[in-house]
Amino acid sequence: MTALDIGGNVRTALTRLRRAWEWYDSIPPIRRIHRMLGRVADGWRRASRWVNSMMPKGLFARALLIIILPMVILQSVVAFVFMERHWNVVTQRLSASVVQDIAALIEVQRGYPQDAEQATLRRIAQNKLGLVVDFLPLGDMPPPGPKPFFSLLDQALSEQLRTQIGRPFWIDTVGKSSLVEIRVQLDTNVMRVFARRSAAYASNSEIFLLWMLGTSSVLLIVAIIFLRNQIKPILKLADAAESFGKGRDAPNFRPRGAREVRRAAQAFIEMKTRIERALEQRTTMLAGVSHDLRTVLTRFKLELALLGDTPEVEMMKKDVDEMAHMLEAYLAFARGDLGEQSEPTDMAAFLDELKDDAERHGHQTSVEFHGQPVVTVRPAAFKRCLGNLVSNAARYAPSIAITGHRDHRYLTVTIDDDGPGIPADLREEVFKPFLRLDDARNQDEGGTGLGLAIARDIARSHGGDIMLGDSPLGGLRATVKVPV
């Protein structure tokens, strides 16, 4: 059998399977079952999303919930078992004993009808059984009273009265806190009996609830203290990683906590050390390259100076100067000013300096700042970042507006101009190093094409970014946003 025959047989089998499935799915009951299963699945997904939205998002809250939820379930199961097994059995036995005493009193009342006042019966009930008995005229029973939340006593007494006495009765276990009132309808009158609640009911619910609340509180306090101590090293690790991402140092950070957290912290420290070592090696190498290239350019300048002043020599001097400028730009971009330490900087004064620089070059500039002006950044690097954006705006627009805003999370600086702008589909392309655009405003005309690339690299080294958009002035808006 050839490969074509095998392929044809497979296609035929698949076609038959598809037709069989279409026929099976076309049966109305099967289709209804599929729709019902689909609705059940959609409901389950919606319920899962709702539960996920209601669940806490923090690790501390989730871990606490993991501890509290089983504890609550365990306490509830223990309470149910204790209530249903222990209290129910004890209450049934106590109630049966009280009802037996009442039944005995009824038999005594029947056996001695000559005692019209029932003084002897009351005395026996009071002295020997601890019951207060009197007799009411024959009549209708009072309406049933309210039932308590835990009706174990009502259920046990009612069951025992129906079983042992078998006469109409009425009970009240709520009206008086320490007594239980029982009325039994006899042939000629109604016997009313007052019994102590403790004689018919194992009333130790307060102790049980106090025990549950006490043990739960102790477990909860221990869990909170333990979890806080376990989560604190994780938060320290997150703060150190965030500081490192913003270009800041974390001098007091060291591995703490559980073994796994210590391992993660140690891995972070080793990664940070490797990154810093690689950056240091790169900086050292670039410094050596810069020194060597500057030496060659210096020789070029000296040799050109010895050749005299001719048009050809002047052109060569300009080329050498442009080469030196390009070399500095390349090295600055590769170096990224990573050796500078972060320190608190007054952003309002910082932006005023940029405004003065732009006005000295003949550009109309305005500055506004809102919020607390002191922000921790690398001053020289951040000034270069904003300076590149301002100089980029000044190259193509006569008017510039600089606005700063600082809240509890971010510092946001916007630089607006009224120049030609950059098309929306090219606003990400202009951040690529060495890119020169011919059909839109060039961010570094006559230079190296590194202006916006260096600015974004500095912003991202601070943990932020730069976005380009449309300006209310009609040109380009550059927005720098970094965490504080």
Phi, psi and omega in degrees: 000132182276171178294326178295320179296318179298316179297322178293319178297320179296315179297321178296318179296319179294322178296318178295318178297319180295319179294320178297319179293320178297320178293319180295320182285343181278349179291126185306313179298320179295319180296320178295321178297319179297318178296319180296317178297323177296318177295320178298317179296319178296318177298319178297319179295318178296318178297320179296318178296321180294317179297318179296322178292332181275342181288147178294151183263336182279152180294321181298313181294320180294316179296321178296322178295322178299326180279317186289318185300310176299326180294317178296317179297317180297315179296322179294318178296317179298318179298317180296314181296317181296315181296313187284325184268305187280301183298320182296315181295314181295317181294321178297319181291318178295317179295321178298323179294318179296316181294325176298319176297318179295319179296323178294320178296322178295320179293322178294320179296325177289322185283340181233069181290344183291341178275088187294321183278350180056035180293319179297319180296318179295320181294315179298316180296321183287315187276322187264328186248350180072028181244145174255118186240137167214173186235135180250156176300151181294130179186187180289147178286151175298159177293154180300138179274177179294145180266139177289167182297312174264102188261036179296317181294318178299315181296314183294315179296317180298317181295318181290323177294320178292323184283313189271328184254315176069028178239162176301139183216166176214135181232153177221110179252007185245325189303312180242127191294324185261354182234154175242126180259130180231129176240131180236127180278121178257191183289318186246349181201187179239123178273125177249127184236132172249121179239150176294139180298323181294338179283342182243353189214133177279087188271077175236030181293326180297317180296318181295315179294320178297320177296316178298311181295320180296309180295321179296320180295318179297314179297321181293318179296316178298319180295319180295314180297316181296315182293321178298318179293329180280328184274336181303316176297327178294319178295321177298319178296317179297319178296319179295317178295321179293319178296318178296322177294333177272004180082017180253165182259153176237082190290331185266009183278134174209155183297132177217171174091205182292168184300317181293321179292320176298321179295317178296319179295319179295321177296321177296317180297318179294319177297317179298319179295317179297318180295315179296322178295318179296318178295320179295317178297320179295320180295318178297317179296317180293325177297318177296317178297318180299317180297316182295316181291323177296324178298315179296316180295324177296319177297320178300316181295319178295317180294322178291327179292331179281346183277350180093178182261102174229159179302323181293320180293321179298319178296320179293323177298318178298320178296320179294318178297319179295323177296319178296320178296317179296321179298317179297321179294316179298315181294322178295320179294317181289325181284318175070014180053039185279348180280349183282142179268147178284147178204156179299134184227138178278105184289329179297313177293327179298314180289328176296324177296318177297322178297315179297319179298317180293322180290329177296335178266012173086024180249135177285120188227140175234149182226136172223145176219137182233136177101184179293121189280342186278120182227141180273111178217175169273108194301310184295317181294316182291325176296323178292322178301307180291325179298320177297319180292319179293316178295327176296318177291321182292335182290335187236359184219143178281336184238139181226140176234122181248127181230132177240143179215131180234126174243197185285352183239320190228152164255126182237124178238125178246138179237111182253147174218170180249031180276196183286341179078185179229135179303149185299324183283354180247005186287336173273332181294327186291347178276353179287136180298143174067011180278132178237121180264135179261334186258013177210177179299127181270132185286349185208058186299131180077003182247222187254352184077029183243003186301303181287328178297316178294319181298314180292322179299320179291317179299317181289330176292341174270004182087009182243209182195172176236133176237144177251143180203189179278138181264145173298340177281352179105352180251232184251143172244124174253125183245121176256125182228117180229147178288150181256000000 
